[in-house]
């Protein structure tokens, strides 16, 4: 008798293949024309089927060509510890933005001189926890940027380690100060965290900066944790460089990325960590007790995104840049506040120090008085005090309206 495990895996594989084929057929459907419903034989117009998500308007039959829209029904909701072979097979996919240097593969062996890769069934928050839990022991230290997404400070504290912050300053273009970095390295230091493009500043670490950091971590035998979730969202011809692609860094880098930003799949929570094999093995042991598996339909969506992407991301970045350009000019035209033009991500870090209130007070004021939501900078660490984070992922029209309200609210604050 065939083992149940193998039988079930084969069944899931067949279902996946059918779903992928259905998605491929759907992409080839002409805008005009009809499809014959297998349920009742009626001829259904393609334009009408798109509106009904490929459900026959005559009999309610779910046409196979729309199967990818109902993957949660088509596919078994439970998968396995590894991701699907379509996401992990050797040479199956090369993640965009790495110029062929970072390739996902199940056995987690080196496919090039640039990186050793593995795909994990985790999102950004889980990736941070899994990496840090694998790397840090009680009493260890890790260098973390300030300002930063606070998971990088809270998780080490939770693990009994210590997050030591280094500053990213506006006057330095949010680049690293290596005098400060060297001064804060101790025998207890295990790793340096970089977030590029950065949340909340929108800064992108320059290649020369990354090369200098690579030299320092090799000198002191440290690891680098590189959060590159915003790598596709860079503007004005700015180039994102993965530190893992630099000489001597593939064996020293945890590269974290995912589907959330480039493919607007924030709520789907699927990402990956690329790292040396021994660390990935240890991470999987830890992570399997934290999350059973990535949902099957989310994995199917990731396959579709990676294999069917056309110019959508480029067009999205182009639109983000249009929104950014308007917002930056509008903000810098307001007396009392100013900002640098972000080179990446979709945030503007607004300097509000001249207004004479804390970032928390200003955030509350603008929410109540102008009905605009700006994140107080102090939630990203002490280096964020005096700043407000604005997202330009909203619509262009909302950004125009929001900037107008911001200007009026700042003027009222000055008269108060």
C-alpha positions in Angstrom: 0.0 0.0 0.0 1.3 3.5 -0.9 2.1 5.5 2.3 -0.6 8.1 3.1 2.0 10.9 3.3 3.3 10.3 -0.2 -0.3 9.8 -1.6 -1.4 13.1 0.0 1.7 14.9 -1.3 1.0 13.6 -4.8 -2.6 14.7 -4.6 -1.6 18.2 -3.5 0.9 18.4 -6.3 -1.7 17.5 -8.9 -4.1 20.1 -7.5 -1.3 22.7 -7.7 -0.5 21.8 -11.3 -4.2 22.1 -12.2 -4.4 25.5 -10.5 -1.3 26.8 -12.3 -2.6 25.6 -15.6 -5.9 27.3 -15.0 -4.1 30.6 -14.2 -2.0 30.2 -17.4 -5.1 29.6 -19.5 -6.8 32.6 -17.9 -4.0 34.9 -18.8 -4.4 33.9 -22.5 -8.2 34.6 -22.6 -9.0 37.3 -25.1 -11.1 40.2 -23.9 -13.8 39.4 -26.4 -15.3 36.1 -27.2 -17.1 33.4 -25.2 -16.5 30.3 -23.1 -18.7 27.2 -23.1 -20.0 26.3 -19.7 -19.3 22.6 -18.9 -22.3 22.6 -16.5 -25.1 23.7 -18.8 -23.5 24.2 -22.2 -24.4 27.9 -22.4 -22.1 30.3 -24.1 -20.8 32.8 -21.6 -19.2 36.1 -22.7 -15.7 36.6 -21.4 -16.4 40.1 -20.2 -19.3 38.8 -18.1 -17.3 36.0 -16.7 -14.6 38.3 -15.5 -17.2 40.2 -13.5 -18.6 37.0 -12.0 -15.2 35.5 -11.2 -15.8 32.8 -13.8 -19.0 31.6 -12.3 -21.6 30.7 -15.0 -24.5 33.3 -14.7 -26.9 30.6 -16.0 -26.3 27.7 -13.8 -23.7 28.8 -11.2 -21.0 26.4 -12.4 -17.5 27.3 -11.5 -15.6 27.3 -14.8 -12.1 25.6 -14.4 -10.5 28.6 -16.0 -11.2 30.6 -12.9 -9.9 28.1 -10.5 -7.0 30.3 -9.4 -9.6 32.7 -7.9 -10.9 30.0 -5.6 -7.7 28.3 -4.5 -8.8 28.2 -0.9 -11.6 25.9 -2.0 -9.6 24.0 -4.6 -6.6 23.2 -2.6 -6.1 21.3 0.7 -5.7 24.0 3.4 -2.7 22.1 4.9 0.7 21.9 3.2 4.0 20.8 4.6 7.0 22.2 6.4 8.6 23.1 3.1 7.1 25.4 0.6 5.8 24.0 -2.7 8.4 22.8 -5.2 7.4 25.6 -7.5 8.9 28.0 -5.0 11.8 25.9 -3.9 13.0 23.6 -6.7 16.6 24.3 -7.9 16.7 26.9 -10.6 12.9 27.2 -10.6 12.8 30.8 -9.8 15.1 33.7 -9.4 13.7 36.4 -7.1 13.5 39.8 -8.8 16.0 42.5 -7.9 19.0 40.2 -7.3 20.1 40.0 -10.9 20.2 36.2 -10.7 22.4 36.2 -7.6 19.9 35.0 -5.1 18.0 31.9 -6.2 15.5 30.0 -4.0 16.1 26.3 -3.8 15.0 23.6 -1.4 18.3 21.9 -0.5 19.7 25.3 0.5 23.0 24.9 -1.3 25.0 27.5 -3.2 23.8 28.1 -6.8 26.3 30.9 -7.5 29.1 32.8 -6.0 26.7 35.4 -4.7 24.4 33.9 -2.2 23.2 30.7 -0.5 19.4 30.8 -0.5 16.5 29.2 1.2 12.8 30.0 1.2 11.0 30.2 4.5 7.2 30.0 5.2 7.2 33.2 7.2 6.4 36.8 7.1 8.6 39.7 8.1 7.7 39.6 11.8 8.3 35.8 12.0 11.5 36.2 10.0 12.9 38.6 12.5 12.0 36.4 15.4 13.3 33.2 13.8 16.6 34.8 12.7 17.3 36.4 16.1 16.2 33.4 18.1 18.6 31.3 16.0 21.5 33.7 16.2 21.4 35.3 19.7 22.2 33.8 23.1 21.4 35.5 26.4 23.8 38.4 27.0 24.7 38.8 23.3 24.5 42.3 21.7 23.3 43.3 18.3 23.7 46.6 16.5 20.3 48.1 15.4 19.6 51.3 13.5 17.8 54.2 15.2 15.2 55.0 14.0 14.0 51.5 13.1 11.0 49.2 13.0 10.9 48.3 16.7 10.8 44.5 16.3 14.6 44.7 16.0 14.8 46.2 19.5 12.0 44.3 21.3 12.8 40.8 20.1 16.5 40.8 21.3 15.2 42.1 24.6 12.7 39.3 24.8 15.5 36.8 24.1 17.6 38.1 26.9 20.0 39.8 24.5 20.7 43.5 24.1 19.9 45.8 21.2 22.6 48.5 20.9 21.4 51.3 18.6 23.4 53.3 16.0 22.1 56.5 14.6 20.8 57.2 11.1 20.7 61.0 10.9 18.9 63.3 8.5 22.0 65.5 8.1 24.0 62.4 6.9 21.3 61.4 4.4 20.4 58.5 6.7 23.7 56.8 6.0 25.7 54.9 8.6 28.4 56.6 10.7 31.2 54.1 10.8 33.0 55.9 13.6 30.0 55.2 15.8 29.6 51.6 14.5 33.2 50.8 15.4 32.9 52.4 18.8 29.8 50.3 19.7 31.3 46.9 18.7 32.2 44.8 21.7 33.3 41.2 22.3 29.6 40.5 22.9 28.4 41.8 19.5 27.0 39.1 17.2 25.5 41.0 14.3 24.6 44.3 12.6 21.0 45.0 11.4 20.5 47.0 8.2 17.1 48.0 6.7 17.5 49.2 3.1 15.4 50.8 1.8 14.5 52.0 5.2 11.3 52.2 7.2 10.7 54.9 8.4 13.3 57.2 6.8 13.1 56.1 3.1 16.8 56.1 3.0 18.8 53.6 0.8 22.3 52.6 1.9 24.8 53.4 -0.8 27.1 50.7 -2.3 30.2 52.3 -0.8 28.6 52.3 2.6 27.7 48.6 2.3 31.3 47.8 1.2 32.7 49.6 4.2 30.2 47.7 6.5 31.2 44.4 4.8 34.8 45.2 5.7 34.0 45.9 9.3 31.9 42.8 9.9 34.5 40.6 8.3 37.2 42.2 10.5 35.2 41.5 13.7 33.7 38.2 12.6 30.1 39.4 12.7 26.9 38.6 10.9 24.6 41.0 9.0 20.8 40.8 9.1 19.6 42.6 6.0 16.0 43.6 5.8 15.4 44.2 2.0 11.6 44.0 1.9 11.4 47.3 0.0 14.2 46.5 -2.5 11.9 46.9 -5.6 10.6 50.3 -4.4 13.5 52.7 -5.3 13.3 55.9 -7.2 15.3 58.3 -9.4 17.4 55.6 -10.8 18.7 54.7 -7.4 20.2 51.2 -7.3 19.5 48.7 -4.5 22.5 46.6 -3.7 22.2 43.4 -1.6 25.1 43.1 0.8 25.0 39.4 0.4 26.2 39.9 -3.2 29.5 41.5 -2.0 32.7 39.5 -1.8 32.9 37.5 1.4 29.4 38.2 2.6 27.2 35.3 1.4 28.3 33.3 4.4 27.7 36.2 6.8 24.3 37.5 5.8 20.7 36.8 6.6 18.7 38.3 3.8 15.0 38.8 4.6 12.5 39.6 1.9 9.0 38.7 0.8 5.9 39.4 -1.3 4.3 42.2 0.8 5.7 45.3 -0.8 6.6 44.6 -4.4 3.4 42.6 -5.0 1.1 44.5 -2.6 0.5 41.2 -0.7 0.8 42.7 2.8 -2.0 40.8 4.4 -1.0 37.5 2.8 2.1 37.2 5.0 4.6 35.2 2.9 8.3 35.9 2.8 11.7 34.2 3.0 15.1 34.3 4.6 18.3 33.5 2.6 21.2 32.4 4.8 24.0 29.8 5.1 22.7 26.3 5.3 23.5 25.6 8.9 21.5 28.6 10.0 18.5 27.8 7.8 18.5 24.2 9.3 18.5 25.6 12.8 15.8 28.2 11.9 13.5 25.5 10.5 13.8 23.5 13.7 12.7 26.5 15.6 10.1 27.8 13.2 8.2 24.5 12.7 6.9 24.8 16.2 5.8 28.4 15.7 4.0 28.1 12.3 2.7 24.9 10.8 2.8 26.0 7.2 2.2 28.8 4.8 -1.4 28.6 3.5 -1.6 26.8 0.2 -3.5 29.5 -1.7 -1.0 32.2 -0.5 1.8 30.0 -2.0 -0.1 29.8 -5.2 -0.5 33.6 -5.3 3.3 33.9 -4.8 3.9 31.6 -7.7 1.6 33.7 -9.9 3.3 36.9 -8.8 6.8 35.6 -9.5 6.1 33.9 -12.8 3.5 36.2 -14.4 4.9 39.6 -13.5 5.0 42.0 -16.4 5.4 45.7 -16.0 3.1 46.0 -13.0 5.8 46.6 -10.4 7.6 49.2 -12.6 4.3 51.0 -13.2 3.5 50.9 -9.5 7.0 52.4 -8.7 6.4 55.1 -11.3 3.1 56.1 -9.7 4.7 56.0 -6.2 7.4 58.4 -7.4 4.7 60.8 -8.8 3.0 60.8 -5.4 6.3 61.2 -3.6 7.4 64.1 -5.7 4.2 66.0 -5.1 4.2 65.3 -1.3 7.9 66.2 -0.8 7.4 69.6 -2.6 4.2 70.3 -0.7 5.7 69.5 2.6 8.9 71.6 2.0 6.7 74.5 1.1 5.1 74.5 4.5 6.8 76.9 7.1 8.0 75.0 10.2 8.4 71.6 8.7 10.7 70.0 6.1 11.9 66.6 4.8 14.5 64.9 2.7 13.3 63.3 -0.6 13.2 59.5 0.1 15.1 57.3 -2.3 13.1 54.1 -1.4 10.1 52.5 0.3 7.0 54.6 0.4 7.5 56.8 3.5 8.4 60.4 4.1 10.1 61.3 7.4 8.9 64.8 8.2 11.1 67.0 10.4 8.7 68.8 12.8 11.2 70.0 15.4 10.5 73.7 14.8 6.9 73.2 15.9 7.9 72.9 19.5 5.9 69.8 20.4 6.7 66.1 20.7 6.0 63.8 17.8 3.3 62.1 19.8 1.6 65.4 20.5 1.8 66.4 16.9 0.5 63.1 15.6 -2.5 63.5 17.9 -3.1 67.1 17.0 -3.0 66.4 13.2 -5.4 63.5 13.6 -7.9 65.4 15.7 -7.6 68.8 13.9 -7.0 67.9 10.3 -8.1 64.2 10.2 -4.8 63.1 8.8 -2.9 60.1 10.1 0.9 60.5 10.6 2.9 58.1 12.7 4.9 59.7 15.5 8.6 59.2 15.0 9.4 58.2 18.5 7.7 54.8 18.0 10.7 54.0 15.9 13.2 54.8 18.7 14.7 57.9 20.3 16.2 59.0 16.9 12.7 59.4 15.5 11.6 62.0 18.1 10.8 65.3 16.3 9.7 63.5 13.2 6.4 62.2 11.7 6.2 59.4 9.2 3.9 59.9 6.2 3.0 57.1 3.8 2.6 58.0 0.1 1.0 54.6 -0.6 -2.4 56.4 -0.5 -4.0 57.6 -3.7 -2.6 60.7 -5.4 -5.9 62.6 -4.7 -5.7 61.7 -1.0 -2.1 62.9 -0.8 -3.0 66.2 -2.4 -5.8 66.6 0.1 -3.8 65.5 3.0 -0.9 67.9 2.2 -3.4 70.8 2.0 -4.9 69.8 5.4 -1.4 69.5 6.8 -0.5 73.0 5.7 -3.7 74.5 7.2 -3.2 72.6 10.5 0.5 73.7 10.8 -0.6 77.3 10.2 -3.3 77.1 12.9 -0.8 75.6 15.3 1.5 78.6 14.7 -1.3 81.0 15.5 -2.3 79.2 18.7 
